[in-house]
Every structure is written in C-alpha cells, then in structure tokens.
C-alpha cells in the first residue's frame, strides 16, 4: 500500500502571480502541515535555490 504525502485539498491555484519566495514558503508550509518535512525545510529550499534555480518557465 502506498501512502500519499499530498492530497487534492492541498493543491493551491492562485488567480495572480506571487513571488518565488512566497510560492516556496507556501509549498514548504503545505509539506510541513502534512508531516512530510520539518520547519527547517524552507531554509533548505532557499539555500538550494542559491545554488541551482528551480525556475521552470511558461508560468509554472
């Protein structure tokens, strides 16, 4: 049996754009609320972003 980390009710669709940092903070918060990561995850995301960009383009 597989266990899902995220469920359909955790998906967020915004009508406008937000900053990259706001999107990362929200994603980290969703994962933390799901018990998948600790509070340190957001800081780790920021550190990784300084090394390699997660930019995907095409408004993704």
N, C-alpha and C positions, 0 to 999 in steps of 0.2 A: 504494500500500500504506500502511495506517495503522499507527502504532506505539502500543501501549498504554503508558501511564505506570504504571498499576496492574494487577495480576493477581489472580486469585481467591485465591491463597495470601497476599495482603497484607491481606485483609479480617479484621478483628478483631471478635468478638462476645463481650461481657463478660456474665457472669451477674448482676452487680450494677452499681450506678452508680459512676461515678468523677467526680472534679471536672472542671469545664470545662477548667481549665488542663492537667490530666493527659490529657484527650482530645485537646486541641490539640497537646500535646507528642508524643503517640503518632502523631497524623496527620502532623505535621511530620517525625518520625523515619522513618516509612514512606516518605514522599516523598523524603527525603534519601537513604535507603538505595537507592531506585530510581534515584537520579541525576537526579531531576526538579527539585530545589531545592538551595540551599546551606544551610549551618549557620545563616545569618542569617535564614532563613525564619521560624523560630519567634518570634524577637523581633519581626519584622514583623507576624506574626499577632497578637501581644499588643498592639502599637501600634494595629492596626486595630480590635481589639475594644474599645479605649478610646473610639474614635470612633463605631463602629456595631456593635451587638451581632449576633452570628451565631446567637442563640437561635432555635430553630425550634419548640419546644413539642412536646407529645404524645410526650415521651420519646425524641425523635430525637437 
